Structure formats: C-alpha cells, structure tokens
Amino acid sequence: MDEKRASGRYYTRGNPFQLEPFQTWAKASNLEQQITLEPFAGAKDIPQLIDAANLQCQGWAFFDIEPGAEGVVQRDTLADFPKGFNVCITNPPWLARNSATRRGLPFPKSTRHDDLYKYAIEKCLTHCGWVAAIIPEAFIRSGLFLQRLQDFISLVPHTQGKTEEENGKRDTSYMFEDTEHPVGLALFTPHVTSDVRIWRNNQLLGGINELRRHLPQPSSNRSIVFNDPNGNLGLIAIDNTVSASIRFCPPEELKDYPIRVHCRAITKIGVPWRVDIETLNARLATIREKTHDVFLTAFKGIRRDGYYRRRLDWALSRAIVDME
C-alpha cells in the first residue's frame, strides 16, 4: 500500500462511464474521432471501461511514471505533461501533501495544491480541452477549477434496495480495489460553463449555484467556541453506519465523552446564548434535504440506506448555530 501511496495510484474498479452524464460528455467531445490521452494510465483500466460502456475512440496514448501494463510509456507526466491531445480521460494520482510528509513520501515542490490530484487536474486542463477525471468526491467542496467544470458525479455504490446482510458485504461499484474513499467523476469542457450540474450516479441533484442558495450565510462569530468542555450545546458531527444521524444534542448526552482539542466527530460547543436544539436540528435537516448533502464531507463507508456517510464541518455548524 505504501508503494501505491508514493505514486498516488489506486486502480479503478466499477464503471462510471456507463452513466448518462459521461455518455453525453463523450458525444459532445466527439470521442470516437479522438486520440485520447491517459496521462496516469496505471494498468490501463480506463480503456476497458470505455469499451464496456459501448463507447470507443480513434486511439489511445498511455503514459505513467510507473507503467503497470504493456504499451504504457514511462514518463513523469506531472513534470513533463504530454502535449497535442484534445481529450483526456484519466484516474490521476491521489496523495495529500500532509499525508506524504507524515509518511516520508515525495511531493512536488512546484505546486501550491495540497493534493497530487489537484495538481494533475491543473496539468490536464492546461493542455487538453475535454477532461474527464476520477477524483475524490470531496473535490466539489474545494471550489477549484469550476470555470470549465460542466458536470460532477458523486459515484455511489449500488446498495439501495439490498438486504442488511448484502449491504454488509463489500460493494466495489464505482470504487477502487484498495481504498474506500468516496469517489467522483469530474467532466470538464473547453469552454467556460455558467453552472455545474451535480449528480449522484444518474440522478441530477441540481446546479451548484442553486444548491448553494440553501446554505446559511457564513458566520465569523468567534464567540461560538468548538471543543469547549463546558459548552452548552453538544454536536455529533458524523453520520453512523445506518442513516443520516448528524445532530445537535444536549451537552449532558456527551458527559462521558472526552472533548479533545482536535476532535472533529463529537464535540461540545460554547454558545453565549440559550440554544434551541430542536430548531437547530430542523435547520440542519432542511439544509441536508435541500442540498442533498453535497456540501457535507463524504466519509469512508456507505450507510445502510445506500448513501455515503457525511461529516458536518465547523464552518457550516457555526453558520447553522448563528442563523437569525
């Protein structure tokens, strides 16, 4: 696993290219007439998936820093990106800068980005018009590269409708063979887009601008203090494995839980006024329903109801508490 972390390689399993938004993107890019670039080709999974999705292109050009299959040209494509291609379909490397530092792994000094996949997307967009990339689902919260982003698909394994026993078994649809990080497919065009369509598999959730309108105004009220052992409001900020269970609660409910400075899952909050927990949870429920959880961080693991577990960050928590 550390060897794969060093290069950020996670090989694709499942087939997101069968989904409607990608099929539409492929047609718009005139894919069947293109020599398609895969600059992080690994074991050449993507061409097989494209073929299985009943799509084709005129040909492929494969590159990778550590080729995993015959026909892949060895090249450090982050340092020397291939030029002359209009269409790029890729699964770029994922490796967070802090993770690389912690594990003593190399990380490019030539980028300001905090993860290799962001640097890779920047390279792809600089040199290619049409770009499709399998990347972390958290990307849509980053605010990066939205100018040319047309569609973003949250790739959720097919667990809805299965029995509890079936859901307990590993489902690798739209996932990787050796990581359970939530996955998305970003579809970029050569042109500036007015909005970004957000999907969950084939379900259109709405435009990102429309979804953002359901968020509360950001709050800079620093009198609301998180991880306060004497706080008057409790917060369970992460879903359990069953359902959407993030909620505010009385602090007494957390009396046996040690509040740590860096805790992000369960905490007490100091609020300098009397809080109405029922109202706060109603606000939270409305936001989750209206935004389809797009702005909550997807967490490892699928709930029994078939959706990613989510985490509520401090910024949105503060905004909900501080709503008038």
C-alpha positions in Angstrom: 0.0 0.0 0.0 2.8 2.5 0.8 4.3 1.8 -2.7 0.9 2.9 -4.2 0.7 5.8 -1.8 4.1 7.0 -3.0 2.7 7.4 -6.6 -0.9 8.0 -5.6 -2.0 5.0 -7.6 -5.4 3.5 -7.0 -6.7 1.3 -9.8 -10.3 1.8 -10.9 -13.0 -0.8 -10.3 -16.6 -0.4 -11.4 -17.7 1.6 -14.5 -18.8 5.2 -14.1 -18.5 5.7 -17.9 -21.9 3.9 -18.4 -23.6 6.8 -16.6 -25.8 9.3 -18.6 -23.7 12.5 -17.9 -20.5 10.8 -19.2 -22.2 9.4 -22.2 -23.4 13.0 -23.1 -19.9 14.4 -22.5 -18.4 11.7 -24.7 -20.7 12.6 -27.6 -20.1 16.3 -27.2 -16.3 15.7 -27.2 -16.6 13.7 -30.4 -14.8 10.9 -28.6 -14.9 8.3 -31.4 -12.8 10.6 -33.6 -10.2 11.5 -30.9 -6.8 10.1 -30.0 -7.5 10.1 -26.2 -4.8 10.7 -23.6 -4.5 8.8 -20.4 -1.5 10.5 -18.7 -1.7 8.4 -15.5 -2.6 5.1 -17.2 -1.6 2.6 -14.5 -2.8 -0.8 -15.6 -4.8 0.6 -18.5 -8.2 0.0 -16.8 -9.9 3.0 -18.3 -9.9 1.9 -22.0 -11.5 -1.4 -20.9 -14.2 0.5 -19.0 -14.8 2.8 -22.0 -15.2 -0.2 -24.2 -17.6 -1.9 -21.7 -19.7 1.3 -21.7 -20.2 0.8 -25.5 -18.0 3.8 -26.4 -14.9 4.0 -28.5 -12.3 6.5 -29.6 -9.9 6.5 -32.6 -7.0 5.5 -30.4 -5.2 6.0 -27.0 -1.9 7.4 -25.8 -0.8 6.0 -22.5 1.8 7.4 -20.1 2.6 6.7 -16.4 5.6 7.3 -14.1 5.4 3.6 -13.2 3.8 1.7 -16.1 1.5 -1.1 -15.0 0.8 -2.6 -18.4 2.4 -3.2 -21.8 2.1 -0.2 -24.1 2.3 2.5 -21.4 5.1 4.9 -22.0 7.2 5.6 -18.9 7.1 9.4 -18.1 6.7 11.6 -15.1 3.7 13.4 -16.6 3.4 15.9 -13.7 6.9 17.2 -14.6 6.6 16.6 -18.4 2.9 16.6 -19.5 2.2 15.1 -23.0 1.0 17.8 -25.4 -1.1 17.7 -28.6 -4.2 16.0 -27.2 -7.7 17.4 -27.1 -9.4 14.8 -25.0 -8.1 13.3 -21.7 -9.8 10.6 -19.6 -7.9 9.7 -16.5 -7.6 8.5 -12.9 -4.9 10.8 -11.6 -2.8 10.1 -8.6 -4.2 11.0 -5.2 -1.8 11.9 -2.4 -2.3 14.7 0.2 0.7 16.8 1.0 0.3 16.3 4.7 0.0 12.5 4.2 3.1 12.5 2.1 5.0 14.5 4.8 3.8 12.2 7.6 4.9 9.1 5.7 8.1 10.5 4.3 6.9 10.2 0.7 8.0 12.7 -2.0 5.7 15.5 -3.0 6.3 18.0 -5.9 7.6 21.4 -4.7 6.4 23.0 -7.9 2.7 23.2 -6.8 0.7 25.2 -4.3 -2.0 22.5 -4.2 -2.4 20.3 -1.2 -3.1 17.1 -3.1 -1.5 15.5 -6.2 -4.9 15.0 -7.9 -5.4 18.8 -7.9 -2.0 19.3 -9.5 -2.8 16.6 -12.0 -6.2 18.3 -12.9 -4.4 21.6 -13.4 -2.0 20.0 -15.8 -4.7 18.2 -17.7 -6.8 21.4 -18.1 -3.8 23.4 -19.2 -3.1 21.1 -22.1 -6.4 19.5 -23.0 -9.8 20.9 -23.9 -12.0 18.0 -22.8 -11.1 16.3 -19.5 -12.8 13.6 -17.5 -11.2 12.6 -14.2 -12.0 10.1 -11.5 -11.1 12.1 -8.3 -12.1 12.3 -4.6 -15.7 13.2 -4.0 -14.5 16.0 -1.7 -13.3 17.9 -4.8 -16.7 19.6 -5.3 -16.3 21.3 -2.0 -12.8 22.8 -2.9 -14.1 25.5 -5.2 -11.3 24.7 -7.7 -11.5 24.6 -11.5 -15.2 25.4 -11.6 -14.8 27.7 -14.6 -14.8 24.8 -17.1 -16.5 22.1 -14.9 -19.7 21.0 -16.6 -20.8 18.0 -14.5 -19.7 16.4 -11.3 -20.9 13.0 -10.4 -20.8 11.5 -6.9 -20.2 7.8 -7.6 -22.2 5.9 -5.0 -22.1 2.1 -4.8 -25.4 0.4 -5.6 -26.5 -0.7 -2.1 -30.1 0.7 -2.0 -32.7 -2.0 -2.0 -30.3 -4.6 -0.7 -30.8 -6.6 2.5 -28.8 -5.6 5.6 -26.7 -8.8 5.1 -26.0 -7.9 1.5 -25.0 -4.3 2.5 -22.6 -5.7 5.0 -20.6 -7.3 2.1 -18.1 -5.2 0.3 -19.5 -3.5 -2.8 -16.8 -2.1 -5.1 -19.1 -0.4 -7.7 -17.6 3.0 -8.6 -14.8 2.4 -6.0 -11.2 1.3 -6.0 -9.9 -2.1 -5.2 -7.6 -0.9 -2.3 -9.3 2.2 -0.9 -12.8 3.1 0.3 -12.5 6.8 -0.2 -15.7 8.4 -1.7 -15.2 8.9 -5.4 -16.4 11.4 -8.0 -16.2 11.8 -11.8 -15.5 15.4 -12.9 -16.3 16.3 -16.5 -14.7 19.5 -18.0 -15.2 21.2 -21.3 -13.0 23.6 -23.3 -15.5 26.4 -22.7 -16.5 28.4 -19.7 -19.6 27.0 -18.0 -22.3 29.1 -16.4 -23.1 26.4 -13.7 -22.1 22.9 -12.7 -24.6 20.1 -12.8 -24.3 17.9 -9.7 -25.2 14.2 -10.0 -25.5 11.2 -7.7 -24.9 8.4 -10.3 -27.6 9.1 -12.9 -29.7 11.3 -10.6 -29.4 15.0 -11.3 -29.4 16.8 -7.9 -29.3 20.4 -9.4 -26.9 23.1 -10.3 -24.2 24.0 -7.8 -25.4 27.7 -7.7 -28.9 26.6 -7.0 -27.8 24.2 -4.3 -25.6 26.8 -2.6 -28.6 29.1 -2.2 -29.9 26.7 0.5 -26.8 27.2 2.7 -26.9 29.7 5.5 -24.7 32.8 5.3 -21.2 32.1 6.6 -20.6 33.2 10.2 -17.4 34.7 11.7 -18.8 34.8 15.2 -15.9 33.6 17.2 -17.9 33.8 20.4 -19.2 30.3 19.3 -16.4 28.1 20.6 -15.9 24.5 19.5 -14.4 21.7 21.6 -15.4 23.6 24.8 -15.5 21.0 27.7 -18.1 23.3 29.4 -20.1 24.0 26.3 -23.9 24.3 26.4 -24.5 22.5 23.1 -23.5 19.1 22.0 -22.8 18.1 18.4 -22.5 14.6 16.9 -20.9 15.7 13.6 -20.6 12.5 11.7 -23.2 10.0 10.4 -23.3 6.5 11.8 -23.3 3.5 9.5 -27.1 3.2 9.3 -28.6 6.6 8.3 -28.2 10.4 8.3 -27.6 10.8 12.0 -25.7 14.1 12.4 -27.4 16.1 15.1 -27.1 18.7 17.8 -27.8 17.4 21.3 -27.9 18.4 25.0 -24.3 18.5 26.3 -25.3 16.2 29.1 -25.6 13.4 26.5 -21.9 13.7 26.0 -20.9 13.9 29.7 -18.8 10.7 29.5 -17.1 11.7 26.2 -13.7 13.3 26.5 -13.6 16.5 24.5 -10.3 16.8 22.7 -8.8 19.9 21.1 -8.5 18.4 17.7 -11.8 16.3 17.8 -14.0 16.7 14.7 -16.5 14.0 15.2 -18.2 14.6 18.6 -17.8 17.9 20.5 -19.3 20.4 22.9 -19.9 24.0 21.7 -19.9 27.1 23.9 -22.7 29.4 22.6 -23.2 32.7 24.5 -27.0 32.4 24.4 -29.7 29.9 25.2 -29.8 27.4 22.3 -33.0 25.7 21.0 -31.7 22.3 19.9 -34.9 21.3 18.2 -34.7 24.4 16.0 -31.0 23.8 15.2 -31.8 20.2 14.1 -34.7 21.3 12.0 -32.3 23.8 10.2 -29.8 21.0 9.7 -32.4 18.6 8.3 -33.7 21.2 5.8 -30.1 22.0 4.6 -29.4 18.3 4.2 -32.6 17.7 2.3 -32.3 20.8 0.0 -28.6 20.4 -0.8 -28.6 16.6 -1.0 -25.5 16.6 1.3 -23.3 18.0 -1.5 -21.5 20.4 0.9 -21.0 17.9 3.7 -17.8 16.0 3.6 -18.2 12.4 2.4 -16.6 10.0 4.9 -15.3 6.5 4.3 -18.0 3.9 4.3 -21.6 3.5 2.9 -24.6 3.8 5.2 -27.2 1.0 5.2 -29.6 3.4 3.4 -27.2 3.4 0.4 -25.5 6.8 0.8 -22.1 7.9 1.8 -21.6 8.8 5.5 -21.1 12.5 5.9 -19.4 14.9 8.3 -20.5 18.4 9.2 -17.6 20.8 9.4 -17.2 23.6 11.9 -17.8 26.4 9.4 -21.3 25.1 8.4 -22.0 24.2 12.0 -21.2 27.7 13.2 -23.4 29.2 10.4 -26.3 27.0 11.5 -26.0 28.0 15.1 -25.6 31.7 14.2 -28.6 31.9 11.9 -31.1 34.5 12.8 
